[in-house]
Amino acid sequence: MAMLTLENIAVAYDQQYILKDFNLSVEKGSLISLLGPSGCGKTTTLRLIAGFLEAKEGKFALNGKDYTRVPVNKRNFGFVFQSYALFPHLSVYDNVAFGLRLRKVSGAELDRRVRSMLDVVNLSGFEQRYPKELSGGQRQRVAIARALVIEPDLLLFDEPLSNLDANLRVNMRVEIRRIQQELGITTVYVSHDQEECFSISDQVAIMNKGIIEQLDRPSTIFKYPKTEFVARFIGFTNFITFDRRQDHGSEIELQAGTHVFRAVQGPGRGEQKGQKGAIRPDDLRLGTPEELDAGPNVLTGRVKVSTFLGRSYQYVIETELGDFTANQEMEQPYASGQEVRVQFPVEKLILVE
């Protein structure tokens, strides 16, 4: 049973709807990420859950209780902000203890909970330091400890790693996942960084213009996007619009002009309903006419652009059906203008809506 549910939620700013008929369910103890481009509604969704915004329509429930009109100060939620939002005049200890003091926790119980939480985030020994004496990663861990020490019913993150450098982001996302799993706390995480979301989440919701285009496990979304928007967002760059589609059990026959393609339904893919093919540059196969036979899922073309990527070469191949980008590791690159064949492996060709 879902711990958190949003049912038919609508949120608008100045009569312009950011969310409309929005639905989301989050299981107890899981970490779900809201991912999408700027303006897609992910931060609005988080602020609605936190209580900073009120829905015009719909219902927000937590553990079966209606929270739609519960004020923010009555929601026992932990919120980790992008800017850390630490009090510069308070020590690490007092920053973490702040929420407990508001809740009238004092004495030995306050001290036990603060020190225990600082141990969880690996900041024991930093109690008397001030925010200005900490690195960015340490400040973020203080912010996480402050959010967790109140023993919240729900933990919310709003792009918490965007102010950190690349290496520190990788380390901190591992820390966030470790802490979340160690405490088993239900978490909603907002980011625009797909690698960050995919690496730490049980489920990811890809959002676009106020709707969820796909909600699934990260590995499923990465391999089997359902829509063209999701496919483009996660790195599919090659698309073919087919004129005709015929289903034969688990096999799908497709036609674009005079060219025949085949795709398959399969475990983990869900039902592929679309009539547009998508494939990643790494999944295309290239070869000379001597190396690759003509036939289904093969196009003949010419090298239009060649780029060296380090481990591989990236080619833009011009064909009758348009230009396609392919990455291939090889010792001797193809020359500009050289005739090549492009193969779309049956198991890698995905159909999207």
N, C-alpha and C positions, 0 to 999 in steps of 0.2 A: 504494500500500500504506500502511496506517495505521502511524504511528510509535508511537502510544500506544493500548493497548487494555485495557479492563476487561471481563472475561468472567464473567458470573453471580456478581457480587460480592454478598456479604452482610455488613452491619455492624450490630451491635446494642449497645445500652447497657442493662445490667441486664435482659437477655432481651427487651428491646423492640427490634424491628428498625427501623432507620432506612433502610437500603438492603437490598433483597432481589431476587435475580436481576437485578442491575443491569448493564447493558451500555453501553459507550461506546467510540467510535473517534475518534481525532484524527489528521488528516493532518499530515505534516511541514511546518513552516513556516507553519502556519495559526494563527489566534487563535480559540479557541472559548470562548464565555461560557456559564456555568451560571446560569440566571435563574429566580427563583421566590420565593414568599412565605416568610416565616420558618418554619423547621421542615420545609422540603421536602426537605432532604438535600444541598443544594449545597455547604455548607461542609464537611460530613462527607466528601463525595466529594473535595474538594480536600485535606483533611487526610489522607485515605487515600493519595492520590497522593504527597503530600509525605513520607509515612512516619510521621506523628504518630499514626496509627491503624493497626491491623492488621485485615485482613478475617477474618471467621469462615469464610467460604467464598469460592471463586472465585479468579481469577487476574488479576494486573496485569502486563502486559508492555510493555517499551519497547525499540524497535528489535529486536524478536524475542527479547529476553532477559527471563527471568522475574524480576520485581522484587518479587513478592508478599511475600517474607520478607527483603528487603534492608533493613538498618537505615538510619535517616534519615541518619546521618553518612557512609554509603557511597553515598548518592544525590547525584549532582552536579546538584542542582536549585537554582534561584534562587527565593526566596520573598519577596514584598513584602507586609508586614502592614498591616492597617487602621491601626494605631497608629504606623506608621513603624519603631518599635523601634530607634531610633538610640541610640548610646552618648553620653550628654550630656557626658562628660568628654573625649571624643575630637574632634579637628577633623574637618572634612569629609574631608580627605585620609585621615586615619587610619581613619575609619568605612568609607570605600570600600575601603581596603587590608586591612581586618580579615580577610576570607575568604582573601585571597591569603597573608597571613602564616601562617594556620592550615595552608595547603597548602605551606608552606616556600618560597614564591616570595619572592625578595628582590632587592635591588640595582637595577640598571638595568631589568630586566624588570618588576619590581613598579612602579617609577616610570612606565615607559612605559604600562603597562596602566591604572593609576589615572588618569593625565592624559588618556589617550585616551578613557576612559569618561566623565570629567567633561566633556570636549568634546562627546561625543555627547548628554549631557543638558543642555547649555548652562550648565554651572556652572564653566567655566574662570575662574580669578581668585578663586574662593571657597574655595580649598584650606585656608586657615588659619582660617576661621571655625568657630564652634561651633554646634551645633543651635539653641541659644537665640537666636542672632543671625540666624536664617533665618526666612523666611515659611513658611506651611504647604506651599505648592506647591514651594518650594525643598527643604524637608525630604523631601517625597515623591520628588523627583528624586534626592536623595542615596540614599534607600532603593532606588530602581530601579537606580542606578549600582552600589551595593554588591551587589545581586543579580546584575547582568549581568557584573561584572568578572571573576568566576570562570569565565566562558565556560560557563554551565550547559547541560546537555542539554535542560532544560525550564524554562520560566519560569512561576511561579504567582503570581496576585494574589488576595488576599482582601479584597474591598470596599475598595480602596485610596483611593477618593476620598470616602468617606462623611464624613470629618472636615473637608472643605473647603467653602467657601461656593460658591454656585451658579455664579457667573461663573468662579471658579477651576477648578471641576469640568470645565466645558466646555473650558477651555484645556488642562487636564492630560490629558483623554482624547484630545485631538488629539496631544499629546506622546507618550503611551503608544503610540498607533497608529503614529506616525512612527518611533519607536525600534524597535518590533517589526518593522515592514516593512523598515526600514533594515538591521537585523541578521538578518532572516529566521529569528527564533527561534520555535520552537513554544511556544504560550502557552495556559494555561488560566486563565480570568478569572471570578471570582465576584462577583456584584452582585445587589441587589434592584431596581436602577434600570433599567427597560427601555430608556429613551432612551439611556442610557450604553452598555448592551450592544449595542443595535442599531447605534449609530453607529460602533463600532470593530471589530465581529466579522466573521469570515468565515462562521461558523455560530453559532447560538444554540440551546442546549438548554433548553426550558421544562420545569421540574421540578415535580412535585406528589406529595407523600406518598411520596417515595423512588423515583419512576419518572420517566422522561422522556416527557412527553406528546407533544412534538414536537421534532424536531431538524432544522433546515433553515437556509437563508440568511435573514437578517433580513427582506429584502423579501418573501420568500415567506410567512413567518409573519405579517407585518403584514397582508398582503392576504388570505391564505388559511389561517386557523387550521383545524386538523383537528378539535379537540374543543371542547366548550362551555367547559371550564376555560380553555383557551388563549385562546379568543375573549374571555371576560370579563376575563382578566388583561391583555390588550393593548388593551382599550377598547371592545369591542363591548358595547352595552347593550340592544339590541333583539333579542328572540328570539320565534320562533313555533314551536310544536309542531304538526306537520302530522299529520292523521289518515291520509292516503293518499299514496303516491308511485308514480308510473309513469315509467319511463325509456324515452325514444324516441331512441336514438342519443345525440347530444350534448345533447339537450333533456330536461329533467325537468319533469314536470307534478305539482303538489302540491295538496292540498286541506286546508283548515282550516275545518271547519263547511261553510257554503255558499260559501265564498270560494276561488277558484282562483288559484294562483300558478304561475309558471314560473321555473326556474333553468337554468343551463347548465353542462355540463362544458367545460373549456377548457384551453389550454396553460398550464402553470405551476400549475394548481390541484391536480393530482393527481386521484385518483378520489374524488369526493364521495359518501361512503357513508351519511351521516347522514340523519335525517328531522326535524331541527330547523333552522330557518332563523335566520341571524344577520346583522345589518347595523349599520353604524356610524351614529350620529346625523347625521354630515355627509353621508352617502350617501342618506338619505331625501329625497324631494322633496315639497314641500307646495304646495297650490294651492286656490283656491276651487272649488266645483262648476262654475263657469263656465270655469275655467282647465284643470281636469283631468277627463277623461271617466272614468266608472266602467268597470270591466272587470278583467281579470287584473292581479294585483299592485297593486291599488288598494283602499284601505279608506276609508270615510267615517267621520269622527269630529268631535269638538268640542275646542276648545282648553281644556285644564284648567288649565295653568300657563304663564305667559310670563315669561322671564328675559332681560334685556339683557346680552350678553357683551362688548360693545364693537364688534367688527366685525360681529357677527351677533346674532340672537335665538335663544334656545333655548326650544322648546315641548314640553310634555307633552300628547300628543293621546290622548284617551279614545276607544277604538273597541270594537267587538264582541269583538275578539280580545285585548283588554287595552290597557294604556297603552304608548305608544311615544314616545321622545324624539327630536326632530329639531332640527337647527341650520340656520338659513337666513339669508342676508344679504338684507336688504330695507329700504327706506326707511320704509314705513308698516307697523308690526307688526299682526298679527292681534289682535283683542280677545278677552278671556276669554269663553268660551262660544260663540264664533263657529264655524260649521260649516266644516270644511275636508276636503280629501281628501289622503291620504298614499299616495305611490307608492313601491314597492320596486323600483328598477331591476333588471332581470333580471341584468345583468352584475355588480351589487354584492351580490346576495343570495347568501350562502354557506351551504352545508349542513354542519353539524358533528355529530359523534358525542357 
